[in-house]
Amino acid sequence: MQALRFLKLVFLLLPLSLVQLPGLVLGGSTLGVWTVGAWTFGLWTVATSTATPARADVIELRADHWCPFNCAPGSAYPGFMVELTREALSPFGHELRYANLSWSRSIAMVQSGAINGIIGTDPDEVTDLIFSIPLGQYQEAMAFRRGEAREITGLQDLEGLRLGGIQDYEYSAALSTYITDYQTDPARVQLLTGENGLRRNLRKLLAHRIDLVLEEYSVLRFAIKNALMEDQIDIIRHQKPSVLHIGFSPALESSHLYVRQLAEGIAQLRSTGRYGEILARYGLQDN
């Protein structure tokens, strides 16, 4: 700060006759008085810029459509994790840009630093990310055609069933092993890639092309309700719930800052009651 005050004083005291100084000779070339003036102004700009805070950032988040966690970008209901993150980071001046992308590509882009973060993940799914505080809850569930639901207590209960899932999604340990072992056997496991995977799997279920759909409970409920399939599909919860985060890129230095700021912003949203208001828009409660 002392150096900055000194520079300000120097420039304020510069005589107006400065513009009458002869040009400077550098490397055989003459810099005229206007060049000197521009150079002087450049020093002033550099000096003052070091005293101002860093500008706000554009934070790029991606995920495949996974409503109510993250829904249609630009809509009135973009997803509760999108809304929470946007409002929590807003006081810091950041702009949040969210778009849908297949989950496999989203993971690859956040790991490389092409985007800042992905929505709705945890350390068991992508181990090398920088994780926010928990912003949601994950509970595995299975969707069956109405009247065909059965409890799956062990892998033996999957015998004769064609399981539908999404490529690169994280599932409970036993089911993940099962999927890995049989992912090339369509009589047991069928995985989809690309966007709108859940909607496509539900259509396959009703078309008798698969026999159960593996997905998060609230996501299943939301999708089935909006597709008007409630009278055609039954849902059974499977496994205990766990927590979900925004996973920020390990390749970007800014990730640690965003995690700290997001935690501060979420605390503020909770203290004002805004956190619960956002969840209520999606039929959810703050536990």
Beta strands, then each sheet from edge to edge (+ up, - down):
strand 1: 24-26
strand 2: 29-31
strand 3: 58-63
strand 4: 95-100
strand 5: 117-121
strand 6: 130-131
strand 7: 136-138
strand 8: 140-145
strand 9: 163-166
strand 10: 189-192
strand 11: 212-216
strand 12: 233-237
strand 13: 242-248
sheet 1: 1+ 2-
sheet 2: 4+ 3+ 5+ 13- 6+
sheet 3: 4+ 3+ 5+ 13- 7+
sheet 4: 10+ 9+ 11+ 8- 12+
end
